[in-house]
Amino acid sequence: MDNLVSILKMPALNHDVKNKILRYVQDWASAFEGKPGLSYVGEVYKTLQREGQYHLHSSYSSSHEVRLR
């Protein structure tokens, strides 16, 4: 997860690559919700939201509606 976050913060990151990573993080956070051993994924997801990396239409939306900032 930390490696993916580092990639997301690269200034010249391709828009499509960034979008794909954000979608995976979102999906994983949803899939792992309620699983204590995997709670770090949800924490990373929430941190990325707070940092303004992306804004979702609804929390843990499975529709992949990610709006990049």
Phi and psi in radians as a Rosetta constraint file:
Dihedral C 1 N 2 CA 2 C 2 CIRCULARHARMONIC -1.104 0.35
Dihedral N 2 CA 2 C 2 N 3 CIRCULARHARMONIC -0.633 0.35
Dihedral C 2 N 3 CA 3 C 3 CIRCULARHARMONIC -1.132 0.35
Dihedral N 3 CA 3 C 3 N 4 CIRCULARHARMONIC -0.706 0.35
Dihedral C 3 N 4 CA 4 C 4 CIRCULARHARMONIC -1.129 0.35
Dihedral N 4 CA 4 C 4 N 5 CIRCULARHARMONIC -0.709 0.35
Dihedral C 4 N 5 CA 5 C 5 CIRCULARHARMONIC -1.098 0.35
Dihedral N 5 CA 5 C 5 N 6 CIRCULARHARMONIC -0.717 0.35
Dihedral C 5 N 6 CA 6 C 6 CIRCULARHARMONIC -1.061 0.35
Dihedral N 6 CA 6 C 6 N 7 CIRCULARHARMONIC -0.726 0.35
Dihedral C 6 N 7 CA 7 C 7 CIRCULARHARMONIC -1.121 0.35
Dihedral N 7 CA 7 C 7 N 8 CIRCULARHARMONIC -0.739 0.35
Dihedral C 7 N 8 CA 8 C 8 CIRCULARHARMONIC -1.020 0.35
Dihedral N 8 CA 8 C 8 N 9 CIRCULARHARMONIC -0.521 0.35
Dihedral C 8 N 9 CA 9 C 9 CIRCULARHARMONIC -1.537 0.35
Dihedral N 9 CA 9 C 9 N 10 CIRCULARHARMONIC 0.043 0.35
Dihedral C 9 N 10 CA 10 C 10 CIRCULARHARMONIC -1.248 0.35
Dihedral N 10 CA 10 C 10 N 11 CIRCULARHARMONIC 2.195 0.35
Dihedral C 10 N 11 CA 11 C 11 CIRCULARHARMONIC -1.058 0.35
Dihedral N 11 CA 11 C 11 N 12 CIRCULARHARMONIC -0.610 0.35
Dihedral C 11 N 12 CA 12 C 12 CIRCULARHARMONIC -1.692 0.35
Dihedral N 12 CA 12 C 12 N 13 CIRCULARHARMONIC 0.337 0.35
Dihedral C 12 N 13 CA 13 C 13 CIRCULARHARMONIC -1.134 0.35
Dihedral N 13 CA 13 C 13 N 14 CIRCULARHARMONIC 2.330 0.35
Dihedral C 13 N 14 CA 14 C 14 CIRCULARHARMONIC -1.008 0.35
Dihedral N 14 CA 14 C 14 N 15 CIRCULARHARMONIC 2.356 0.35
Dihedral C 14 N 15 CA 15 C 15 CIRCULARHARMONIC -1.000 0.35
Dihedral N 15 CA 15 C 15 N 16 CIRCULARHARMONIC -0.748 0.35
Dihedral C 15 N 16 CA 16 C 16 CIRCULARHARMONIC -1.150 0.35
Dihedral N 16 CA 16 C 16 N 17 CIRCULARHARMONIC -0.670 0.35
Dihedral C 16 N 17 CA 17 C 17 CIRCULARHARMONIC -1.152 0.35
Dihedral N 17 CA 17 C 17 N 18 CIRCULARHARMONIC -0.779 0.35
Dihedral C 17 N 18 CA 18 C 18 CIRCULARHARMONIC -1.053 0.35
Dihedral N 18 CA 18 C 18 N 19 CIRCULARHARMONIC -0.788 0.35
Dihedral C 18 N 19 CA 19 C 19 CIRCULARHARMONIC -1.067 0.35
Dihedral N 19 CA 19 C 19 N 20 CIRCULARHARMONIC -0.737 0.35
Dihedral C 19 N 20 CA 20 C 20 CIRCULARHARMONIC -1.116 0.35
Dihedral N 20 CA 20 C 20 N 21 CIRCULARHARMONIC -0.783 0.35
Dihedral C 20 N 21 CA 21 C 21 CIRCULARHARMONIC -1.066 0.35
Dihedral N 21 CA 21 C 21 N 22 CIRCULARHARMONIC -0.794 0.35
Dihedral C 21 N 22 CA 22 C 22 CIRCULARHARMONIC -1.083 0.35
Dihedral N 22 CA 22 C 22 N 23 CIRCULARHARMONIC -0.667 0.35
Dihedral C 22 N 23 CA 23 C 23 CIRCULARHARMONIC -1.135 0.35
Dihedral N 23 CA 23 C 23 N 24 CIRCULARHARMONIC -0.734 0.35
Dihedral C 23 N 24 CA 24 C 24 CIRCULARHARMONIC -1.087 0.35
Dihedral N 24 CA 24 C 24 N 25 CIRCULARHARMONIC -0.803 0.35
Dihedral C 24 N 25 CA 25 C 25 CIRCULARHARMONIC -1.042 0.35
Dihedral N 25 CA 25 C 25 N 26 CIRCULARHARMONIC -0.758 0.35
Dihedral C 25 N 26 CA 26 C 26 CIRCULARHARMONIC -1.071 0.35
Dihedral N 26 CA 26 C 26 N 27 CIRCULARHARMONIC -0.841 0.35
Dihedral C 26 N 27 CA 27 C 27 CIRCULARHARMONIC -1.103 0.35
Dihedral N 27 CA 27 C 27 N 28 CIRCULARHARMONIC -0.752 0.35
Dihedral C 27 N 28 CA 28 C 28 CIRCULARHARMONIC -1.133 0.35
Dihedral N 28 CA 28 C 28 N 29 CIRCULARHARMONIC -0.709 0.35
Dihedral C 28 N 29 CA 29 C 29 CIRCULARHARMONIC -1.047 0.35
Dihedral N 29 CA 29 C 29 N 30 CIRCULARHARMONIC -0.726 0.35
Dihedral C 29 N 30 CA 30 C 30 CIRCULARHARMONIC -1.164 0.35
Dihedral N 30 CA 30 C 30 N 31 CIRCULARHARMONIC -0.803 0.35
Dihedral C 30 N 31 CA 31 C 31 CIRCULARHARMONIC -1.139 0.35
Dihedral N 31 CA 31 C 31 N 32 CIRCULARHARMONIC -0.575 0.35
Dihedral C 31 N 32 CA 32 C 32 CIRCULARHARMONIC -1.677 0.35
Dihedral N 32 CA 32 C 32 N 33 CIRCULARHARMONIC 0.054 0.35
Dihedral C 32 N 33 CA 33 C 33 CIRCULARHARMONIC -1.031 0.35
Dihedral N 33 CA 33 C 33 N 34 CIRCULARHARMONIC 2.300 0.35
Dihedral C 33 N 34 CA 34 C 34 CIRCULARHARMONIC 1.493 0.35
Dihedral N 34 CA 34 C 34 N 35 CIRCULARHARMONIC 0.059 0.35
Dihedral C 34 N 35 CA 35 C 35 CIRCULARHARMONIC -1.907 0.35
Dihedral N 35 CA 35 C 35 N 36 CIRCULARHARMONIC 1.752 0.35
Dihedral C 35 N 36 CA 36 C 36 CIRCULARHARMONIC -0.919 0.35
Dihedral N 36 CA 36 C 36 N 37 CIRCULARHARMONIC -0.644 0.35
Dihedral C 36 N 37 CA 37 C 37 CIRCULARHARMONIC -1.224 0.35
Dihedral N 37 CA 37 C 37 N 38 CIRCULARHARMONIC -0.238 0.35
Dihedral C 37 N 38 CA 38 C 38 CIRCULARHARMONIC -2.089 0.35
Dihedral N 38 CA 38 C 38 N 39 CIRCULARHARMONIC 0.317 0.35
Dihedral C 38 N 39 CA 39 C 39 CIRCULARHARMONIC -1.153 0.35
Dihedral N 39 CA 39 C 39 N 40 CIRCULARHARMONIC -0.346 0.35
Dihedral C 39 N 40 CA 40 C 40 CIRCULARHARMONIC -1.061 0.35
Dihedral N 40 CA 40 C 40 N 41 CIRCULARHARMONIC -0.588 0.35
Dihedral C 40 N 41 CA 41 C 41 CIRCULARHARMONIC -1.077 0.35
Dihedral N 41 CA 41 C 41 N 42 CIRCULARHARMONIC -0.785 0.35
Dihedral C 41 N 42 CA 42 C 42 CIRCULARHARMONIC -1.119 0.35
Dihedral N 42 CA 42 C 42 N 43 CIRCULARHARMONIC -0.639 0.35
Dihedral C 42 N 43 CA 43 C 43 CIRCULARHARMONIC -1.134 0.35
Dihedral N 43 CA 43 C 43 N 44 CIRCULARHARMONIC -0.734 0.35
Dihedral C 43 N 44 CA 44 C 44 CIRCULARHARMONIC -1.109 0.35
Dihedral N 44 CA 44 C 44 N 45 CIRCULARHARMONIC -0.774 0.35
Dihedral C 44 N 45 CA 45 C 45 CIRCULARHARMONIC -0.978 0.35
Dihedral N 45 CA 45 C 45 N 46 CIRCULARHARMONIC -0.856 0.35
Dihedral C 45 N 46 CA 46 C 46 CIRCULARHARMONIC -1.139 0.35
Dihedral N 46 CA 46 C 46 N 47 CIRCULARHARMONIC -0.655 0.35
Dihedral C 46 N 47 CA 47 C 47 CIRCULARHARMONIC -1.103 0.35
Dihedral N 47 CA 47 C 47 N 48 CIRCULARHARMONIC -0.770 0.35
Dihedral C 47 N 48 CA 48 C 48 CIRCULARHARMONIC -1.078 0.35
Dihedral N 48 CA 48 C 48 N 49 CIRCULARHARMONIC -0.663 0.35
Dihedral C 48 N 49 CA 49 C 49 CIRCULARHARMONIC -1.104 0.35
Dihedral N 49 CA 49 C 49 N 50 CIRCULARHARMONIC -0.818 0.35
Dihedral C 49 N 50 CA 50 C 50 CIRCULARHARMONIC -1.074 0.35
Dihedral N 50 CA 50 C 50 N 51 CIRCULARHARMONIC -0.618 0.35
Dihedral C 50 N 51 CA 51 C 51 CIRCULARHARMONIC -1.359 0.35
Dihedral N 51 CA 51 C 51 N 52 CIRCULARHARMONIC -0.094 0.35
Dihedral C 51 N 52 CA 52 C 52 CIRCULARHARMONIC 1.392 0.35
Dihedral N 52 CA 52 C 52 N 53 CIRCULARHARMONIC 0.362 0.35
Dihedral C 52 N 53 CA 53 C 53 CIRCULARHARMONIC -1.113 0.35
Dihedral N 53 CA 53 C 53 N 54 CIRCULARHARMONIC -0.621 0.35
Dihedral C 53 N 54 CA 54 C 54 CIRCULARHARMONIC -2.851 0.35
Dihedral N 54 CA 54 C 54 N 55 CIRCULARHARMONIC 2.814 0.35
Dihedral C 54 N 55 CA 55 C 55 CIRCULARHARMONIC -2.172 0.35
Dihedral N 55 CA 55 C 55 N 56 CIRCULARHARMONIC 2.215 0.35
Dihedral C 55 N 56 CA 56 C 56 CIRCULARHARMONIC -1.741 0.35
Dihedral N 56 CA 56 C 56 N 57 CIRCULARHARMONIC 2.605 0.35
Dihedral C 56 N 57 CA 57 C 57 CIRCULARHARMONIC -1.154 0.35
Dihedral N 57 CA 57 C 57 N 58 CIRCULARHARMONIC -0.595 0.35
Dihedral C 57 N 58 CA 58 C 58 CIRCULARHARMONIC -2.646 0.35
Dihedral N 58 CA 58 C 58 N 59 CIRCULARHARMONIC 2.686 0.35
Dihedral C 58 N 59 CA 59 C 59 CIRCULARHARMONIC -1.091 0.35
Dihedral N 59 CA 59 C 59 N 60 CIRCULARHARMONIC 2.281 0.35
Dihedral C 59 N 60 CA 60 C 60 CIRCULARHARMONIC 0.943 0.35
Dihedral N 60 CA 60 C 60 N 61 CIRCULARHARMONIC 0.662 0.35
Dihedral C 60 N 61 CA 61 C 61 CIRCULARHARMONIC -1.133 0.35
Dihedral N 61 CA 61 C 61 N 62 CIRCULARHARMONIC 2.325 0.35
Dihedral C 61 N 62 CA 62 C 62 CIRCULARHARMONIC -1.541 0.35
Dihedral N 62 CA 62 C 62 N 63 CIRCULARHARMONIC 0.011 0.35
Dihedral C 62 N 63 CA 63 C 63 CIRCULARHARMONIC -1.471 0.35
Dihedral N 63 CA 63 C 63 N 64 CIRCULARHARMONIC -0.027 0.35
Dihedral C 63 N 64 CA 64 C 64 CIRCULARHARMONIC 1.118 0.35
Dihedral N 64 CA 64 C 64 N 65 CIRCULARHARMONIC 0.480 0.35
Dihedral C 64 N 65 CA 65 C 65 CIRCULARHARMONIC -1.506 0.35
Dihedral N 65 CA 65 C 65 N 66 CIRCULARHARMONIC 1.484 0.35
Dihedral C 65 N 66 CA 66 C 66 CIRCULARHARMONIC -1.864 0.35
Dihedral N 66 CA 66 C 66 N 67 CIRCULARHARMONIC 2.227 0.35
Dihedral C 66 N 67 CA 67 C 67 CIRCULARHARMONIC -1.897 0.35
Dihedral N 67 CA 67 C 67 N 68 CIRCULARHARMONIC 2.045 0.35
Dihedral C 67 N 68 CA 68 C 68 CIRCULARHARMONIC -1.325 0.35
Dihedral N 68 CA 68 C 68 N 69 CIRCULARHARMONIC 2.641 0.35
